[in-house]
């Protein structure tokens, strides 16, 4: 029997076991009940309630506008659809960038008001003291380094990080600091595959890649991107497994056409 089949509920311990046995971890995003239910039934390991909902759900240009209240609202909906997958919640911009007390309070609020299994925070060495305080209170934290979208105005672009030697060293140091602070896993976003391989080998906790190559312990994509619902965003690292935007558009066009032609509803579709 495969190790995955033994997990009635994916936890931090489950993810550690998957890394130890060299079994890749699968992760996707969800922001609503029905999507979470489908992902969960398909066997996904992690569902991230990502602050990417600011982009793909709310239509904002960056992840910055989404609020704590909105993250909590969407997490509650997702949790109703996910039975096996571990639910991880992005702490939104300015919910932890201030002092440690604020970060601790907001992480606790997510865990208290939702059935989430963990929170996710962007940053490395600079947030390590906050990660340590939060994890010491029993709240699991997933780190996120490399390209960190909440810092987009500081970076100035979405280009890959860690290509030069100094920045690569900094990202490695960030990864080590997060593990030392108690993080149970770390997302590596848009960094060279060889750097991701080095970090994955150094850390005893799982690495989850997005645009970080094939050597990570797992992979995550935004569901709307991999299903082809997003049409104006197609970076190299996104593999499209469907083109649902076209399927939905064609379905709606046929629906409109049937109504206008008087072909819907029929006698069989009426009471």
MOHU-V168380 format. One line per field, one symbol per residue. burial: + if it has 24 or more other ideal C-beta (glycine too) atoms within 12 Angstrom, else -. A space follows every 10 residues. Layout:
BEGIN
burial = ???
END
This chain:
BEGIN
burial = ------+--+ ++-+++-++- ---+++++++ ++--++--++ ---+++++++ +++++++--- --++-+++-+ +++++++++- ++-+++++++ +++-++---+ --++++++++ +--+++++++ ++++++++++ +++++---++ ++++++++++ ++-----+-+ ++-----+-+ ++-++++++- ++++++++++ +++-++-+++ -++-++++++ +++-++++++ ++++++++++ ------++-+ ---------- ---------- ---------- -
END
